[in-house]
Each structure stands twice: as C-alpha cells, then as structure tokens.
C-alpha cells in the first residue's frame, strides 16, 4: 500500500514538473518571432481560437445524477446489482434499514421532547438518512471523519451507542463532551469522529488538513468530510477545496444538497450546476448521486475512498436529497415553502421507503416484520431516552477544567467569585440537578 501511495505522490510531483517544463519550452523565442506556440502557465491545456466567444455555462448539460435502484426498488444499473454484491448480505441490508429507521424514530421522539421543554434544541434527519448510513457503510475504521449536524446515522452505523448519543442530547454527567456542546453536536474519539461544530464550513479546511497529514504519514486511510450545500457558500469551503486539490490530499468531500440552506432555496443560493460544478472547477474528480438511493451512495463513497487512498487525491460526492423536516426546532420551514411540497416529497420517495421496497422485492422483508421492528426500535430509543433524562448535569467544576493542566490564577479567582455567589444566593441556584451539587465546584 505504501508503494502505491509513494507512486501516486511521485506522479503528482512529476505532473507539476512536466507542466513547468512544457510552459518553459513553448515560450522560447527567436529573433524572427515565436519558435513555438505560447502556453500560459495559468491554463496549460487551453487552445487558442480566432473566434471571440464568451463562455455561457447555462448552455452546458447538467451533470447526471447516478442511481442504481429506482423508486420502485428495482435495480437499473446494467453493470451493478446490489443483490450480486457480497457486501450486501441479508443481515447487512437489514442492519442498514434498522439504522435508518432508528434515526427516524429518534427524530420523532426528540423533536416532541424539545417541544415539551425537555430538551433545548434538536435537528431532524428526515429525508437524508440514506446519505449518512449509506456512506458510513463504505468507510474504514481508520478513516478520520468530520460531520456537520445531520449525520446522526454516521455515528449510529459506525458503532456509537444510542445511550452515548442521548447523553449528548441531554448534556448530562455521562456526556462525553461534558455538557459544553449544543444538542446534536456529537463526537466520538473511539470511532475517529471529530466534534461537530455549529459555525458552517469550519470542518472542511480541517478535513483537508487531516488528509494532508495522512498523506505525509503514508497511512492507508482517508479524511471524510460532510457538509450541506449552504456551507458551500462559505469562504472556508473554497479554501479547503483549493488546498485539497493543489496538495493532492486523500479526502472525500460529501455534500448533502437538500434544496434548502436553513431558509434559502437553492435557486437563491447559486446559479451554477449545483455544488458538483465547483468540484470540477477546482480540478477535483466529482460525482453526483441520488441521496435517496442508499446503494448508489454506498457505491459512490466506496469508490471515492479507493481513489482518495490509492491515487492520493480528493474526490467530491454531491448527494441530492430533499430536507423533509424543518431546518431545526428553531425553524418554521412553511414560512418559505409550501406544506403541500413537503407532503408531496414524503409521499413520492424517501431513502427508508426505497430500501424497504428493494428488501421486499428480495424476499427479505414484509409488513409484519416492519411493524414488529419499529415497535422494538422505539422501545430501545425510549429506554435510552429515559436513562439519559434521569442523569444529573455535569459537575460545576467542569466550567473551569480541561483547558489548562493547572488552573491559572484568573480562573481560580473566577471560581472563587462563583462560589461566593452560589453561597450567597442558594435559593436562586438549584444545584441539586448537578453532579455532587455545591461540592461539585471543587473549591473546597
């Protein structure tokens, strides 16, 4: 493997040297004029023309969207049938389906919990479950992941326990982020998934940098970066893509294009051919896939990861979907789109329904199994929900810890000031909800 990586690195460097030599050779001149045609270093493959024409991208054919299973659950790719892929055993496919259904049930329960005041915030994954679970199924355990906030299926399929995710939502004493993050901002050191960040696109340059580190270390792994099409409007997106392209970083960018960046329809976000056209502009190999087709997502991710690792270069996957839910519990999407539009998408297609049709066609699934499975999965989610809700909040001392090895003087003073306030006004601070109560401040 290291030989392949080394060879890819050498090829990358040789291509740069060849381009430089070519440009130098073509600009040599004699007194009588130019010996050979000019090649401008900014576009070495461009040909000269004597016709003045402005390039109009709207005349180009839009990039195709790959799909291998249609809306009825029938295979349509003449070169690939999921039923013939040994990876998709009956057990594996049922696991994929259960993971998507679990996320769907989790969404319903936690959305209602937020509306009841039992949770401060939540973001639903409805309509995009296939992108998260399908892509996660194609990744390696050593890959480094950077998610946004609609990748709950990535965490679940990668092996993060439901209890751990629920603890994060409640920011309780068992929360691995010690209650310092907003809900749905999961993380997992054990599964190589970096903490989710609220500001848009900040994870994209990090993913490019991590990929470059993997390249230097010669590791057989890739950096995987998820983001929405709205994040592609941020400057960090462009910086990251340029770095990944020019440094030939083994990173797979997975864009979820769900049609709405918070409250802005794509027609108001950009005029180009989606996000895929931007990958082409940065010289990055690109594919667009049907995000409701979990098999298409899996296959594209599997092959993209192979390219990234073996050829040491970035790949962009634009997954097309429709955000069925509101952007978050703070959003009312019917203020900017018709309710009938959402209902129509629910009725016509979604990743869970399409996979279920395929499973039924294969004889793996039926209505009775589906009903029983949903009952059992709901019980599991509610059990985890109940356990997490009963746990106390993290100890107050964590307000000051985990930054410095030894607490500096200014933080000690702040802790003393907080202790004085808590002792002076105990009736205003119900400390019993925190682990170890007042003693949890650790100042005594």
N, C-alpha and C positions, 0 to 999 in steps of 0.2 A: 504493500500500500504506500509506504513512504517513497518508493521508487516512482510510483505514478504521480504522487504529489510533487516530487522533485522535478520530474519530467515536465509536468504542467507549468511549474514555475519557470523552468528554463525556456519553454516555448513562449511564455508570456514575455519574458525579457528579450528573447530573440526577435519577436514581432516588433517590439519597440525600436530595437536597434536597426532592423530592416527598414522600417518606416523612415528613420532618420537618414540612413544611407541613401534610400531612394530619393528623398527630398533633396539631399545634397547633390546627387548625381544629375538630377534633372534641371537644376538651376545653374549648372556650369555654362559659361558663355564664351564665345569667341568674338574677335573684333567685328566680324561681319554680321554678328547677331546671335540669337539664341541657338545653341547647339541642339538641345532637346527641349521638349515642352516643359513649361513650369509646373511644379506640383506644390501648391501652397500647403504648408505644414498643418494648417487648421482643418483641412479636409482632403487628405491624400488620395481618396478614392473618387473624388469628383471629376467629371468630364467637362470639357469646355464646349460651349454651344454658341452659335451666332444668332440665336433667336432670343429676344427679350421676352421672358415669360415669368410672371410671378407664380410661385407655388401656392396652390389653394388646397389645403388639406381636406376641405369638405368634399372634394371630388374623389378622395380615396375610398376604397372599400373598407368598411369597418372590420376590425379583427373578429374572426369567428369565435364562437363560444363552444368549447368542447363538452360533449355529453356522451356517455356510453349507455345510459339507461333512460328511456323516455318516461313521460308522465304516467304511463300505464304500468311501469315496472318491467318493461321488456327491453332486452339488450339490442342496441342498434349499431355498435361499433363492429365492423366486419373483421377487425384484427384483434379484438379483445372482448371476451365474455367473462364477467366476474365469476360465473359458475365454473369456469375452467381454471380459475386461478387458485392454486392450492392454499394461498393465504386465506382465502375466504371460505373456510370450513363453516359448517352449520353453527358450530359453537362460537366461532369468531363473529359471524354476522349477527347472531343473537346478542352477543356482548355489545356490538356497535349500536344495535337497536335499543337495548336496555339503557345504555349510557345516554342516548338522546332523549329517551322518554323520562329518565330520571331528572335530567336537566329541565325538561318541560314541566314536570311535577314540582320540582324545586322552585321554579319561577312562579308558578301559581300560588304556592303556599307563602313564599317570601314577599311577593307583591301584596298579598292580602295582609300579611303581618305588618308591613310598613304602613298600610292604610289604617290599621288598627292602633298605630302608635307603638308597636312593639319593636320596631326597627327604624333606624333613622333614614335609610336610603337603600334603593335597590335598582338594579338594571337587568332587564329581561333579555333572554337569548332567542326568543321565538322567531323562527324562520331562518336562523343561522346555525342551528345545532349541527347540521351536516358538515359545515366547514370546519368547525372545531374538532369534532370527533373523527371525521374522515382524514384530516391532515395529521392529527396526533397518532393515528394508527400507522402512519408511514414513517415515523421518526425513530431515531436510535436513542438508547438510554444516555449516551454521552453528548448528545446534541444540547446546545445551550438555547433556551427559549426566552423570548421577550414577548409577552402578551399585552393586549390592551384590556378592555373590560367586558368583552362579550365572548371570552374564551373559557368559560366555566367547563365546557366539555373537554377541553385540552387537559385541564387539571384532573378531572374525574377519570378520563380514559388512561392517563399516564400513571394513575395509581394513587393520587392524593385522596385520602379517606374523606368521606362525606362529613364526618364529625369535624375534621380539621377545617373544612370549608365553612361549615356552620359556625364554628368558634370564631372564625374571622369576621363573619357577618355580624355577630353579636359583640365583637371586641371584648370577649370575656378573658378570664385569667388563663385559659388554655390557648388563647390566640397566639400563634407563632410570631405575629408582628406586634405583640404586646399592646394591642388596642390603639396603636398610633396611626392606623390607616382607616380610610373610609371603607364602608362595606363594599364587597365585590372586588377589593384590591388584594387578591390572593397572592401567595408566594410559596415556594417550596424548595428549600436547599437540597433536600434528598432527591428531588426529581429535576434538578437543573433548571428551575423556572424562576427567573428574577421577579422581584416585587412589581406589581402593576403600579403605574404612575398616572395620576389624574391629568396633568397637562398633556395636551395632544402632541404626539410625534416624538417625544423625548426619548423613547425607547429605540427609535430607528437608527440614530447615529451610534447608540450603544451596541446595537446588534452588529453593525458594520465593523466597529472596533473589536468586538469579541471575535468576529470571523477572522479578522486580520491576525489576532493573537493565535487562533487555532492554526492558521496558515504557517506562521513563524515556528510554532511548536511542532508542526508536522503531524497533528492529530487527525485521526480518521473520524471526524465529526464536523457538523455544520452548525452555524448560528441560524436560528429560525425566528423571524420577526413578523408579528401580526399587527395590523393596523386597519382602520377604516378609511374609506375614500375621502372623508373630511380631513383626516390627518395629513393626507397627501397635499393639502393646500398650505401646510406649514413649511417654513424655511428649512427645518430640520430634515424633512423628507428629501429635499433636493441635495442638501449637503451630504446626507448619508448615501444616497444613490451615486453621487459623483465619486465619493471616496471608495465605495464598494466596487465601482466599475474600474476606476483607474488603478486601484491596488489589487484588482482581481481577487476579491475576498469570497470565501466559501460561505455565502449567506443566501438563504431562501426568504424572500420577502413575500408574505401572504396578505394581500389586500382584500378586505371584505367590502365589496361595493354593494351596499344595501339600499341605495337610492336616496337616502336622507342623512346628511351630516347634522345631527341634532335636529334642527328645524329647517334646513336649507336643502331643497330638492337639487338633484344633480344638474338639472338644466340651468340652475342659477349658480352652481359651483364652478363649472368649467364648460368649454365649448369643444374641446378635443374629444378623441375617441376613448373615453374612459380614462382609467389610470394605466392601462396596458400600453397606450401610446407613449407614455412617459418613460417606461422601461426601454422601449425601442430607441427613444431619443438619447438615453444615456448609454446606449450600446449594451444593454442587458438583455439576455435571452428571456423571452416573455411568452406566457400562455394565458389565455382566458378560459375559465371553465364555469360550468353550471354548478353553482353552490348548493343547489337542491339535490344534486346527484352525488351521493356520498362516495360512490365508486370512482367517479371522474375526479373528485377532489383527492381521494387516496392515490390514484394512479399518477396524477399530475405532481403531487407532493413527493411521492416515491422517486419518480424520475428526476424531478428538480433537485432533490437532495443528492442523488447519484451524480448529477452534473456538477453540483457545487463542490462535492468532495473529490471526485476523480479528476475533474478538469480545473479545479481551483478557480471558480468564477461565480459571480452572483446570478441568481435567477429570480424573476418576478412571476408570481401567480396572482392573477386578478380573479377572484371568485365572485360571481354575480349572484345576488340574493335579493330578498325583499324584507325589510325590517317590519315585521308584523306588529310588534309591540310599540309602545311609546318609547322615546329615547331613554327615559328613566322615570322614576316615580315623581320627579320634579317637572315632568313634561306632559303636555296635553297635545298629542300629535294631530288631533282633529281640528286644531286651530289652523293647521297649514296643509291638511289633506282630507279628502272626503272619507267618511266612515265606510261608505259603500266600496271604495277602492280597497280598503284593508280586508273587508269581508270577502271580496271577490278573490283576493290572493289566498286567503285561508281556504276557500272552497276549491280553488283550482289546483293548488300544488303546495307542498312543503316537504322538507327532507325526510321527516318521520313517515309521512304517508307514502312517499315514493318507495322508501326502503321496505316498508310493510307490504306493499303490492308485490315487490320483487320476491320477498320471502314467501308470500302466499303462492306465487307462481311456482316457486321451487318446492313447495310442499313442506316448508319449514314452520309455517305459522297459520293460525286461524283465529276467528273471533273469540272463541272461548279462552285460548291461550293468552290473547291480548288483554282480555278483561281481567283474568287472574293475575297476570304480570303487573298490570297497572295498580291493582289493589295492593300487591306485595311491595312494590316500589314506593307507593305512597306511605305505607306503614314504616318503611325504612327511613324515609325523609322526615316523617313526623316524629319518629323516635329520636333521631339526631337533633331535630328542632327542639324537642322538649328538654333534652340533656343540656344543650348549649344555653338555652334560655334560663336555666336554673343556676348556672355557674355565676360566681361573682365577677365583678370587674377586676382588672389587674391592680396590683398593689400601687399605691400612690407614689411610691419611691421611683417607679419606672418613668415618671415625668423627668427625672434628672439623670437617669442611668443610660448606659450603652453608647455613650459618645466618647467619654474620656476614661482612660484606665483608672485614673484617680480623680475624684471630683475636685474641680478647681474652686478657688475661693469665691468667685462671683456666684456660682451655682450653690455653694454651701450657704451663702447669705440669702439667696432666694428661697432655699428650702427652709431656713430659719424663719423667714418672713411668712411663708405659707403656714408653717407650724403655729405661729402666733395667731394668725387669722383663724385657723381651724379651732384653736383652743379658746379664742375669744368669742366666736360666734358658732358654737357647735349645733345650735338649732337650725342653722341655715345650710349645713353640710351633712347630709345623711351618709356618713362614712361606712355604715354597716353593709352597704352594697359593694364595697371594695374589699379585696382580699386583705385580711388581717386588720381591717378598719383603720383607726387612727395610728395604730402601731406600724401599719404598713408604710408609713412615711420614712421610717428608718432613721429618724433623727435622734433617737434616744438609745 
